[in-house]
Amino acid sequence: MKPDHEKPKPLVGISSCLLGMRVRYDGQDKFKPDILALIAPHVRLLPLCPESMAGMGIPRAPVNLIQRNGAIEAVGRDDPGRNVSARLHTMGRIVGRTYPELCGYIVQSRSPSCGAATTPVYNSDQTQVIHTKGNGLFVAALLAAQPDLPILDDQNLEPGPIDRFLTAVNQRARLLANNSV
């Protein structure tokens, strides 16, 4: 068994915009320096933007989550006929399969792709918010592929949530390492 200082740091996915990459729908970022200061020293960060990976472009027309016929879909805010649900679900499944060693994920809150229990879900004509506890479609598909994956929302960058996240990430890393032996 390798000493702890020789073991690779756990791999943690992160919404690219949180690292200052200008990949959001409006061509901007949501840089969070606390992530670099408090989390990055303990993990290997894997920046991903499911919307740009899905070929949706930068900048791009914004999308909202809607509830229609019992399902949650991602459709254009200004063009409801533009449905990108399948693209976002596909990216979540691909990342889940491509990175089985993923030990956690840091997400952008309220995002129709990356939000984790913070994304507004609208009625089908987008005139009313039904609830504000939706998962973005990428995150939903990723969690379907890796149900125990620890998630940290960018709104929870406080010492307590960060410590709990890093503890869960390290527990998952140990579990994955033990299962691969």
Residue pairs with C-beta under 8 A, 6 or more apart in sequence:
7 177
8 44
9 42
9 43
9 44
10 42
10 43
10 44
10 103
10 104
10 169
10 170
10 172
10 173
11 43
11 44
11 46
11 99
11 101
11 102
11 103
12 39
12 43
12 44
12 45
12 46
12 102
12 103
12 104
12 105
12 106
12 169
13 45
13 46
13 47
13 48
13 95
13 99
13 102
13 104
13 105
13 106
14 35
14 45
14 46
14 47
14 48
14 105
14 106
14 107
15 30
15 47
15 48
15 49
15 106
15 107
15 108
15 111
15 114
15 154
16 23
16 47
16 48
16 49
16 52
17 23
17 24
17 28
17 29
17 30
17 31
17 49
17 108
18 29
18 30
18 31
18 32
18 35
18 106
18 108
18 154
19 29
19 31
19 35
19 36
19 45
19 47
20 29
20 31
21 29
21 47
21 49
22 28
22 29
22 58
23 29
23 49
23 51
23 52
23 58
24 30
24 58
24 59
25 51
25 58
25 59
25 60
25 61
25 62
25 63
26 59
26 62
27 58
27 59
30 108
30 154
32 154
32 157
34 157
35 45
35 106
35 154
35 157
38 157
38 159
38 162
39 45
39 106
39 152
39 162
39 165
39 166
42 166
42 169
43 103
43 104
43 166
43 169
45 106
46 99
46 102
48 95
50 88
50 91
50 92
50 95
50 113
50 114
50 138
51 60
51 84
51 88
51 113
52 58
53 91
54 84
54 87
54 88
54 90
54 91
55 87
56 84
56 87
61 76
61 77
61 78
61 79
61 82
62 76
62 77
62 78
63 74
63 75
63 76
63 77
63 82
63 84
63 112
64 74
64 75
64 77
64 112
64 120
64 122
64 126
65 72
65 73
65 74
65 112
65 119
65 120
65 121
65 122
65 134
65 136
65 137
66 72
66 73
66 74
66 75
66 80
66 121
66 122
66 123
66 124
66 126
67 73
67 121
67 122
67 123
67 124
67 130
68 124
72 85
72 121
72 134
72 137
72 140
73 83
73 85
74 83
74 84
74 85
74 88
74 112
74 113
74 136
74 137
75 81
75 82
75 83
75 84
75 85
75 126
76 82
76 83
76 84
77 126
80 125
80 126
85 137
88 112
88 113
88 136
88 137
88 138
88 141
89 137
89 138
89 140
89 141
90 141
91 113
91 138
91 141
92 137
92 138
92 139
92 140
92 141
92 142
92 143
92 144
92 145
93 141
93 142
93 144
93 145
95 102
95 138
95 142
95 145
96 102
96 141
96 142
96 144
96 145
96 146
97 145
100 146
100 176
101 176
102 146
102 149
103 149
103 150
103 169
103 170
103 172
103 173
103 176
104 149
104 150
104 151
104 152
104 165
104 168
104 169
104 172
105 139
105 142
105 149
105 150
105 151
105 152
106 151
106 152
106 153
106 154
106 165
107 114
107 115
107 116
107 136
107 139
107 151
107 152
107 153
107 154
108 114
108 115
108 154
109 115
109 116
109 118
109 119
109 153
109 154
109 155
110 118
110 119
110 120
111 119
111 136
112 119
112 136
112 137
113 136
113 137
113 138
113 139
114 136
114 138
114 139
115 134
115 135
115 136
115 139
115 153
116 135
116 136
116 139
116 151
116 153
117 133
117 134
117 135
117 153
118 132
118 133
118 134
118 153
118 155
119 132
119 133
119 134
119 135
119 136
120 129
120 131
120 132
120 134
121 129
121 130
121 131
121 132
121 133
121 134
122 128
122 129
122 130
123 130
135 143
139 151
142 149
143 149
143 151
148 172
149 172
150 165
150 168
150 169
150 172
152 161
152 162
152 165
156 162
